[in-house]
Every structure is written in structure tokens, then in C-alpha cells.
Amino acid sequence: MGPVVRPWPALWSLLIGFFMILIDTTIVSVANPAILTGLDTDITSVIWVTSAYLLAYAVPLLVTGRLGDRYGPKNLYLAGLTVFTLASLACGLAGGIELLVAARVVQGLGAALMTPQTMAVITRIFPRDRRGAANGVWGATAGLATLVGPILGGVLVDGFGWEWIFFINVPIGAVAFYFVWRNVPKLATNGHRFDILGVVLSGIGLFLLVFGIQEGENYDWGTIAGPISVWSLIVAGIVMLALFLVWQRVQKGEPLLPLELFRDRNFSLGNAGITTVGFAVTSMSLPLVFYFQTVRGLTPTQSALMLVPMAVVAGVLSPVVGTVTDRVNARSIAVAGLLLLALALVLYWLLLDPVTPIWLLLVPSAVMGFANAGVWGPISNATIRNLPPHSAGAGSGVFNTTRQIGAVLGSAAIAVLMESRLTAELPAAEGGGSSAEFGSGRLPEFLQEGFATAMGQSLLLPAAAAIAGAIVVAFFAKPTP
């Protein structure tokens, strides 16, 4: 008789580290000015502190999900947690920008090892009629982490210095390691043969695609070096990924990505839906933060606190919504959540001007809390509910990869749109102005109206992505018993 599996202690243990690695996708944004000054570097190099992490995090997810199937999700999670924690220490101790960027790459690789294992464990240790509640908690964690990052970053940078946004991960990582080692069971592994060519094709393809999209704005979507342009990298990445899919279909061995997973209607639709969520949630934060800081004169910490209603409402409701999705069709909840997200962004568009009472801007933030509660858990539950246990790692790897690609697309697209709207709304400024030019301090009063209008218009892009997501998930099939 095997050891007794306690699903909830196992899940809570995994979520400590999962929360930590997701916070690190956003926490650095608040610390960028302090890092720039502290390491005596330039803005382009500082941007790479975040870009390197996101790139190293996104690219290996397909592979690390499959590794969890082969070597066990607990083993992969603990290995990734160890790598991430040690790399966090190296980040805090880095004496130069090159060392910091290198340590962030290692951090991203550790995060990539960990992330697919959380969903894989949910699929394998929770019965199907309880996965909704578990995915609700997972969704609350994912949603809250993106909001807590800037708040925690502001507090740590203001109180202790930028190094502490990394040092704080060391004790958290140690605590997470202990609880995972104690509470997460060793699950049966599958003797998969590893698809080496699939690893190479998917890794190169995702790297070129994500790098091109992520860094396109930094190179004005033009030439990077010699004959190499941003668009050539993106096209090459798409070609490599197409070759990867062809290889997965024709190879005689065991594929890295079992294409039969996509025969499940909800798995296919769920991946498309979570891409729009990643796009919307990532792209909405930049216009809001710029508005709060450059039009309303809030500090980084104060601007992050404007999103507290979203964090509180989502944190309270997500587990409740997760429990409900075990009894009703997740489709209705996910559609409602995405439409509420679009509504909140439209409200921001209507309210963003220099004289709107600050308290009124908390209303759309609260609406987004209801939206987040109805989005993350229901979509993830519907997507992975029907996966067979032996494919849980591969499926969760695909799910998290599409979420990250959506986030990268959103980050790149919103930067382009913001530049365009600033040029249109601030014709009196030299060259129309740019987000980079207006990033420090409050704007002169004569520029505030045009800037606020541009930021509000930019928020219509993530609103459109949320509506597209609602249309996609409206076709979810009813869950089978």
C-alpha cells in the first residue's frame, strides 16, 4: 500500500514557490531606476534584466513539462526551486549589469523547470470532481502574483534597496523546498524516450519567436545587426516551429508534444483562451502605471496600490469560484470573467483624465478582481480536466507556454500602440513624445490631458483581447462526468 496522498497540503506547498517565481516576472519593473543607478548602467541594459528572465522562462516550458512526466514532477520542481533560489542569491550579489542579467537567465531556467509541475500534480493527485477547486487556488495564485510583484517591489526598494527584491527569495525558497519535500508525493514516472530533434526545433523556434517579439520595440522593428532584422528572426522562429509540428506528426518514436492532446476540444480552446488572458493582463498594466505616475504624480508604490482592490477581490473569490466550477460548466464563468475584464478596461478608458477623483479609479480595479476570479481557474480547469495522467506534464507545459507567449505578445503590442497614440495625442511635443521620454516625474499640466487620453485609448487593445478570449471559450464543451 502506497503512502497516503494529501492533495491540499501538497498543492499549498507547491504554490509557495510558484507564487515566488511569478512575482519575479513583475517585481523588477519597479526596481529598474534603482538598478540603473546602483550598477551605473543604461536603460537598454536594465530592460534586459526583465527580458532575459522572461525569455529563459518561456522557451523551455515545452521541454520541462515533458521532463516532469519522465523524471517525476516533484523531482523537477525541487531541482528548479534550488536553481531559482541560488540564482536569486547571485542576482542580489551581482556587482555589474552583465552578472545580473546572466543570473536572471539562470533564474528563468529554474522557473521553467517548476511551473509545469504545479498543474501536472493537480491533474494527477486530485480527482476530476475536485480539480476545479484546486485550479481556482492555482488561478488565484497566478493572478495575485502579477499584482503583488510591483507592490512588494516598491516596498523593498524604498526600504532596503534593489538587491532585496532578490534576497527575499532565498528564505522563501528554503521554506518552499521543505514543504514540497515533506508534502508532495513521489508520483509514478513514465519511461519516455526523449525526442532530441523535437527539443532542438522547439527550443530554437520559441527562442527566435519570443526574442523577436520581445525585443522588436527596442530595435524599432528594424535591423538588429547586419542582414539580421527583427522580422527575419520572427519568421525564422515561425518556420522552425512549423518544422517542429511536422516532425511531431511524422516521427516514429514518442513525440515531445503529443498532438493527440489537441483532439480534446477544451484543451485546444483553453490554450487559445489563456493566450488572450496573458496578452490582456500583461498589456494593461503599462498604460495604467504610466498614467498613475506621470499624470497623477503617484509614486511607484502608490500606483501599485491602486490595483489592491483587484488583488483582494480576486484572492477572496478565486477559491470560491474554483469550487463552483466542479459543479457547473466552466464555460459560463470564463466567458463572464473575460467580459468583465473588458468592461473594467473600458471603464478605465472612460475615466482616465487628469481630474478624475482618485477613489473613482478603484472601481474598475475592483471589477477586474471579479474578472480575474472568473478567468484563471475556470480556463485552466477546463483545459486540463480531460488530460490522461501520463500526459499531464506535456499538457501543462503547452498551457504555460501559450500563456507566456501571450504575455510577450501583449508586452510588445502595447508598447507599439502607446507610442502611436502618444504621437497622435501630443503633436506639440517634439517627435510626438514617447513612453520612455515621459517615464520620470509628473508631466507639465499642458501635456497631461493628451497623455491620459493616449493611455486610455491604449487600454482598448487588452479589452479587445479579452473579448476575443470570451468568444473562444464560449465554445468550451460541457465537462464529462
Steps between C-alpha positions, in 0.01 A plus 500: 500500500647834391538812711190703579463790255373824656411712198445837667821514708686393186342777294556775757863393529551523123332839483754665732771467238260554209390832649863600546605436139195682360567803719846517345346565157372840620692598812804630312304767311476716813870452577631594154595861587682386816686226309596748227652735758644233727684315224585814301353368175256607228128446443546245220711278725252535786212390274693176443474423872132428437527383138765238577284349773185487287688351206672230707167428670286468185723306262558170691143448627407237241808299591478539877138386501603181327796455734254497789315207340826309467685576823212591729345844563626513859860441397485760221331753726762465774782522248351814348437652843863444598625658177263795539590566864876488444465720192300751709792521744735556206272779369513684831878467520562603136747786480438578132213500254648211296512274807145600596363418154684165498359412842152594380536255210576223750203615710276468195621147432422404859152648468444308177584174677247574775193645328358203302536272802235688700223429250628148438472420871145642512401273211654193661407528871156666493193307384331656200209632705741691729738647243286810458563607859871423465524692175313786661774530760764466225325774303482728804872451551583580138278807496611637837869456426485738204348764728706445814830522311502878444365570852758280671770636271420859595508422872830309482677751276385798708584331831808287438638542147453324166709197605228393740248425226731202438630427851144450628470194275769314694307437826175452306670246275636311801155485662340390172761224456425358845124493453516352150747234616268416789151528348520425127497127421735332258281413204547221250720589205473398138799356317477749215758498223612856462442670166837676453419650159168622637682668790740676260232615255259623768774667704649690205158586359363635828822691571498676162127575517496624860826694464378670183167602650644594837785713367333637185414835654857550625623477138207696353396177325796540268857374468675336795840434341611475137235317295317381814176683569229457764257369239750249361536354850124479547448335160787258566344413836162429339667281237688303768182447699318386184780248439467393864128428453566307179765294677264429790249364250727282286759365743476134594609532864336682788440868424594784733155650440227236466280658234212278602459731801353754260227258400347594833288801414537669836879460502529677165254776590650541847845563359363762265304656785792519743709666226250786488501520881880520510487767231235710677631476856858585397415781261255683727747578779742723307251774394348503849835534678610780264170683557518469878860619519534758222150652500393460864848520655478180706814318617565146367369350823190722500423418137527128575265545797233625259466135393445370854119467454567264210740292710266480800185414305679244283672342801173458690284383211733276298488198735120538526464515123728198470271296723197602291667391175500142627120510487421728205639553152818708519406653165243740644732620776796549263290695248362722776849556641648603166209733424540658846870548425410681178242708689757604762744612230229697319417669835865598535491639145203718595650613832862572412540876505695739724208594726317171569477450879761241599248296701285454188788319328471228764165393348637345178777347709237317707317392183826350376517303825166334419629444146824334611311269734292379206785460252809318625356204688206416271710516182782288644253249644313459172827474306670222697197322648493222240876447467622146571745488795795390284466818290442742786849649482494542123155659512584742778823590319300594189247696709767704677694555177198649325430718807857634494493560124176693546672712765797572273267593212305729730812671630630568148164606356411745777838672470443559127143623554599735782767660280246541221231655721749736666611620159137565406392661827812707576584662166648803676773293665816441304455191287162447663655367817556145614443294807871500571517882495215533749613234743639720778295740711165670446432661162444872453130580523460586130610146402294306751170491309652365179712248686205370702293469181777299332526262797123451509487424128783250540291304751249420226753251359497267805121553515474368143723204593271419793193507272678270253575265789134501605398399147754216500404350839129529418556186291625290794327163508307397809721300739459125501427340837 
